[in-house]
């Protein structure tokens, strides 16, 4: 019989009372768990720098710190300005 997580009510892990999310949250709340987690993140980032870059860029875009590449938009603005200037010259 499946039981729910004791913290949030989601389906619990097999043989446990907590879901994976709440288990990790409690694990990272302890000083030793936080240290192990941070060490694992550092090792992962060293192994996969390209994935980390994508992850960081997505996070920065989500919080508004980074604006995606605007080259096409800037080129369109320049074309529009040039068209307006030529239209004014014709008038």
CORHUDA-V141993 format. One record per backbone hydrogen bond with DSSP energy under -1.0 kcal/mol. NH is the residue of the N-H (numbers start at 1). CO is the residue of the C=O. E is the energy in kcal/mol with one decimal. If there is no record, write none. Layout:
nh->NH co->CO e->E
nh->NH co->CO e->E
This chain:
nh->5 co->10 e->-3.2
nh->6 co->17 e->-2.6
nh->12 co->3 e->-2.3
nh->13 co->18 e->-2.7
nh->16 co->13 e->-2.0
nh->23 co->19 e->-2.4
nh->24 co->20 e->-2.4
nh->25 co->21 e->-2.2
nh->26 co->22 e->-2.5
nh->27 co->23 e->-2.3
nh->28 co->24 e->-2.8
nh->34 co->30 e->-2.7
nh->35 co->31 e->-2.0
nh->36 co->32 e->-2.5
nh->37 co->33 e->-2.6
nh->38 co->34 e->-2.6
nh->39 co->35 e->-2.4
nh->40 co->36 e->-2.2
nh->41 co->37 e->-2.3
nh->42 co->38 e->-2.2
nh->43 co->39 e->-2.3
nh->44 co->40 e->-2.4
nh->45 co->41 e->-2.6
nh->46 co->42 e->-1.9
nh->47 co->43 e->-1.9
nh->48 co->44 e->-2.4
nh->52 co->48 e->-2.0
nh->53 co->49 e->-2.1
nh->54 co->50 e->-2.0
nh->55 co->51 e->-2.5
nh->56 co->52 e->-3.0
nh->57 co->53 e->-2.6
nh->58 co->54 e->-2.5
nh->59 co->55 e->-2.1
nh->60 co->56 e->-2.8
nh->61 co->57 e->-2.4
nh->62 co->58 e->-2.3
nh->63 co->59 e->-2.0
nh->65 co->60 e->-2.4
nh->66 co->60 e->-1.4
nh->74 co->70 e->-2.8
nh->75 co->71 e->-2.3
nh->76 co->72 e->-2.1
nh->77 co->73 e->-2.2
nh->78 co->74 e->-2.1
nh->79 co->75 e->-2.3
nh->80 co->76 e->-2.4
nh->81 co->77 e->-2.6
nh->82 co->78 e->-2.4
nh->83 co->79 e->-2.4
nh->84 co->80 e->-2.6
nh->85 co->81 e->-2.3
nh->86 co->82 e->-2.3
nh->87 co->83 e->-2.2
nh->88 co->84 e->-2.2
nh->89 co->85 e->-1.9
nh->90 co->86 e->-1.7
nh->91 co->87 e->-1.2
